Amino acid sequence: LPTELLSEALLCLPAKELCRLRLVGRAWWALTSEPRLATAHSSRHPLFAGVSLGAHKIRFLDHEANTQQTRT
């Protein structure tokens, strides 16, 4: 699939599933680490915007509650 089409499909997934896809392999990690994907996902799912903080950490932001969590 073209990357643009795959990215569009990923936007339909819940945040938890996107985090699981990061573990599939390097290509999936790179695709799900794209800042544009996090921005687009947060506009469709306002409770999540993910930002990679390193190889093993992801920050979860709740825009409505104005809170954040970091997971390893």
Secondary structure, DSSP 4 states (H G I P E B T S, - for coil): --HHHHHHHHTTS-HHHHHHHTTT-HHHHHHHT-HHHHHHHHHHSTT--EEEEETTEEEEEETTTTEEEEE-
